[in-house]
């Protein structure tokens, strides 16, 4: 009698296989429990409330003809552009009205990017269209804060919501308000989509040079990226062109407000320029800086960029005393406040992936 060894076939029965055994069931990821699932509905509701409140406050300021002096200059610039003037000539005329003389320094001229965009629509419609940057900031806040606890997204939205309400009455044309959404959106996507982040952060710099620290920090993290270097080239060329053109509209005997400390301003560290706003800015900014630093230690590029930009922009704002500069760092750091609170409690979500929205429950 010949003994034939059993042949084990793929997917068949081999030696020692229990014919009565069933294959182990494939495990599926457990859905988040109700206690840990992100409260996206609450975040949406809070965001809509703050967005509506910001627009309402802005309309009331417009009805009362309340103006910030810089806001008035930007408004007059847009009116002149609608009558055919270029952005540099229009801003020069507005600055003559404001200061009594033409500027003597290139620094007085904002980059024309935002003026060109805003001039595409009627000036009065910008009170409505400012909802676009406001909503973008709220979305980015939700995306950044959402992974850090069930109420993380809601908390980030609420903190940023206070900043936009503070900006709405007098700063709706300011460059910081329109560049901040690009900064926040760039931070929200940089760990997953670095090329898109390069465009977003570069766009923020093209509107307001105060956001350059964030872009340079991102470039340092993506030194081998052609996209980042291409955006750098565009920004450099645009900056050189801006200086050359703006120089033609200077008056050697003109005026230029000194870029120096003019006393501590509550509005430089929080929204609305009040004690309550300053406390909110300090708490949100402090927790946000802690959260961004904790994420940075875990390899998050968003955390690293937020720390570098937040610290530099904060110091510059307090040192110079320009209250509206707070919008170049305050909302961005506020987005990371839930991560800071989670870090304090020892439950920080991990790494770069934590900056993407959690799966819906």
Secondary structure, 3 states (H helix, E strand, C coil): CCCCCCCCCCCCCCCCCCCCCCCCCCCCCCCCCCCCCCCHHHHHHHHHHHHHHHHHHHHHHHHCCCCCHHHHHHHHHHHHHHCCCCHHHHHHHHHHHHHCCCECCHHHCCCCHHHHHHCCCCHHHHHHHHHHHHHHHHHHHHHHHCCCCCCHHHHHHHHHHHHHHHHHCCCCCCHHHHHHHHHHHHHHHCCCCHHHHHHHHHHHHHHCHHHHHHHHHHHHHCCCCHHHHHHHHHHHHHHHHHHHHHHCCCCCCCECCCCCCCCCCHHHCCHHHCHHHHHHHHHHHHHHHHHHHHHHHCCCHHHHHHHHHHHHHHHHHHHHCCHHHHHHCHHHHHHCHHHHHHHHCCCCCCCHHHHCCCCCC
